Amino acid sequence: MPDASAGVYYARFKTGTVAETTALYGMGGSVESNQIISELLTAYLDHLYTGGNKWKK
């Protein structure tokens, strides 16, 4: 089970640090939070697709 052992190693290595996905998991419990997540994800993907910052002058 190399994938499982790699996951355990990663989890032990990251002990004591804040999870990188905490904000998304913590906000997923309400309709309002889901809307915010959707808007942020859409803006991020738009930014990646256009190759730049659309708000930059």
Z-matrix of the N, CA and C atoms (Angstrom, degrees):
N
C 1 1.453
C 2 1.529 1 110.31
N 3 1.305 2 117.58 1 69.38
C 4 1.463 3 119.73 2 -177.44
C 5 1.531 4 113.32 3 -64.72
N 6 1.319 5 117.92 4 -33.96
C 7 1.467 6 119.51 5 179.71
C 8 1.512 7 111.25 6 -66.11
N 9 1.320 8 116.88 7 -41.71
C 10 1.466 9 120.50 8 -179.83
C 11 1.521 10 110.61 9 -66.20
N 12 1.317 11 117.69 10 -42.71
C 13 1.467 12 119.58 11 -179.52
C 14 1.526 13 110.82 12 -67.59
N 15 1.316 14 117.59 13 -34.32
C 16 1.465 15 120.38 14 176.06
C 17 1.524 16 110.62 15 -66.03
N 18 1.330 17 116.79 16 -39.24
C 19 1.457 18 120.76 17 177.54
C 20 1.514 19 112.31 18 -64.66
N 21 1.324 20 116.44 19 -41.21
C 22 1.472 21 121.08 20 178.21
C 23 1.523 22 109.58 21 -64.57
N 24 1.324 23 116.90 22 -43.74
C 25 1.471 24 120.66 23 178.32
C 26 1.526 25 110.26 24 -59.34
N 27 1.325 26 116.91 25 -46.53
C 28 1.465 27 121.28 26 -179.69
C 29 1.521 28 111.11 27 -60.85
N 30 1.335 29 116.46 28 -44.44
C 31 1.467 30 120.57 29 -179.46
C 32 1.523 31 110.95 30 -63.42
N 33 1.312 32 117.59 31 -41.24
C 34 1.469 33 120.51 32 179.17
C 35 1.525 34 110.59 33 -68.52
N 36 1.316 35 117.11 34 -37.29
C 37 1.464 36 121.69 35 179.65
C 38 1.527 37 110.68 36 -64.74
N 39 1.323 38 117.81 37 -34.24
C 40 1.464 39 122.92 38 -176.32
C 41 1.529 40 112.87 39 -92.35
N 42 1.324 41 118.35 40 7.42
C 43 1.455 42 121.76 41 -179.06
C 44 1.531 43 110.16 42 -56.05
N 45 1.322 44 115.75 43 131.94
C 46 1.453 45 121.14 44 178.11
C 47 1.517 46 114.43 45 89.06
N 48 1.321 47 118.42 46 -2.37
C 49 1.464 48 120.68 47 177.97
C 50 1.529 49 109.69 48 -105.19
N 51 1.307 50 115.82 49 157.13
C 52 1.455 51 121.08 50 179.20
C 53 1.520 52 109.18 51 -74.93
N 54 1.317 53 116.27 52 136.25
C 55 1.470 54 120.18 53 178.91
C 56 1.521 55 110.16 54 -62.95
N 57 1.323 56 116.35 55 142.92
C 58 1.459 57 120.77 56 -177.93
C 59 1.522 58 112.91 57 -73.70
N 60 1.313 59 118.43 58 -16.74
C 61 1.459 60 122.14 59 -177.56
C 62 1.526 61 112.53 60 -108.86
N 63 1.307 62 117.26 61 13.71
C 64 1.466 63 121.10 62 -175.95
C 65 1.521 64 112.54 63 -56.16
N 66 1.315 65 117.76 64 -44.73
C 67 1.463 66 120.30 65 -176.82
C 68 1.522 67 111.71 66 -61.74
N 69 1.306 68 117.73 67 -41.90
C 70 1.456 69 119.86 68 -178.92
C 71 1.523 70 111.85 69 -69.89
N 72 1.304 71 117.63 70 -44.25
C 73 1.465 72 119.45 71 179.85
C 74 1.522 73 111.06 72 -67.29
N 75 1.313 74 117.24 73 -37.76
C 76 1.455 75 120.80 74 -179.01
C 77 1.515 76 113.20 75 -69.98
N 78 1.327 77 117.12 76 -23.07
C 79 1.458 78 120.63 77 -176.80
C 80 1.525 79 112.72 78 -97.50
N 81 1.307 80 118.94 79 -1.56
C 82 1.449 81 121.06 80 -172.59
C 83 1.509 82 116.20 81 -82.35
N 84 1.316 83 118.24 82 8.23
C 85 1.455 84 119.88 83 -172.14
C 86 1.513 85 116.60 84 -94.49
N 87 1.321 86 118.75 85 -4.34
C 88 1.461 87 119.24 86 -178.17
C 89 1.528 88 110.46 87 -136.83
N 90 1.310 89 115.40 88 163.20
C 91 1.462 90 120.80 89 179.48
C 92 1.528 91 110.09 90 -63.41
N 93 1.329 92 117.16 91 -41.94
C 94 1.459 93 120.76 92 -178.95
C 95 1.528 94 111.21 93 -63.80
N 96 1.317 95 116.10 94 -42.98
C 97 1.462 96 119.86 95 179.25
C 98 1.518 97 111.58 96 -66.42
N 99 1.320 98 116.97 97 -39.25
C 100 1.466 99 119.84 98 177.15
C 101 1.520 100 110.87 99 -61.82
N 102 1.330 101 117.32 100 -37.13
C 103 1.465 102 121.07 101 178.13
C 104 1.525 103 110.63 102 -65.37
N 105 1.330 104 117.40 103 -42.17
C 106 1.459 105 121.29 104 178.90
C 107 1.524 106 110.22 105 -62.53
N 108 1.329 107 116.33 106 -45.05
C 109 1.461 108 120.60 107 179.27
C 110 1.523 109 110.34 108 -60.90
N 111 1.323 110 117.02 109 -43.31
C 112 1.470 111 120.60 110 179.24
C 113 1.521 112 111.57 111 -61.80
N 114 1.330 113 116.80 112 -43.18
C 115 1.462 114 120.45 113 179.92
C 116 1.528 115 111.62 114 -65.87
N 117 1.334 116 117.05 115 -41.98
C 118 1.457 117 120.20 116 178.74
C 119 1.523 118 111.45 117 -64.83
N 120 1.323 119 116.44 118 -42.87
C 121 1.455 120 120.28 119 179.55
C 122 1.527 121 111.12 120 -64.59
N 123 1.324 122 116.79 121 -41.83
C 124 1.461 123 120.75 122 178.22
C 125 1.528 124 110.92 123 -62.10
N 126 1.324 125 117.07 124 -45.02
C 127 1.461 126 120.78 125 179.35
C 128 1.521 127 110.74 126 -63.36
N 129 1.324 128 116.95 127 -40.50
C 130 1.466 129 120.67 128 179.42
C 131 1.528 130 110.98 129 -64.68
N 132 1.316 131 116.92 130 -45.28
C 133 1.462 132 119.97 131 179.52
C 134 1.528 133 111.37 132 -66.16
N 135 1.333 134 117.36 133 -38.09
C 136 1.462 135 120.26 134 175.33
C 137 1.528 136 110.34 135 -60.45
N 138 1.312 137 116.09 136 -42.27
C 139 1.459 138 121.38 137 179.30
C 140 1.531 139 110.45 138 -61.48
N 141 1.319 140 116.69 139 -45.20
C 142 1.465 141 120.00 140 179.09
C 143 1.528 142 111.49 141 -64.79
N 144 1.306 143 116.21 142 -40.96
C 145 1.466 144 120.46 143 -176.70
C 146 1.528 145 112.14 144 -67.41
N 147 1.331 146 116.49 145 -39.96
C 148 1.463 147 120.17 146 -177.70
C 149 1.521 148 112.02 147 -80.54
N 150 1.331 149 116.85 148 -15.65
C 151 1.457 150 119.97 149 177.46
C 152 1.510 151 114.47 150 77.04
N 153 1.282 152 117.71 151 17.77
C 154 1.458 153 119.06 152 179.24
C 155 1.504 154 112.18 153 -171.22
N 156 1.290 155 114.37 154 -173.97
C 157 1.446 156 121.25 155 -178.08
C 158 1.526 157 108.53 156 -98.06
N 159 1.332 158 116.55 157 112.98
C 160 1.470 159 119.90 158 -176.73
C 161 1.524 160 112.73 159 -70.12
N 162 1.346 161 117.67 160 -14.26
C 163 1.455 162 120.88 161 179.15
C 164 1.520 163 111.83 162 -93.05
N 165 1.311 164 117.50 163 -6.05
C 166 1.447 165 121.75 164 -179.24
C 167 1.524 166 109.79 165 -73.52
N 168 1.306 167 115.40 166 135.03
C 169 1.473 168 120.24 167 -178.84
C 170 1.496 169 110.57 168 -91.12
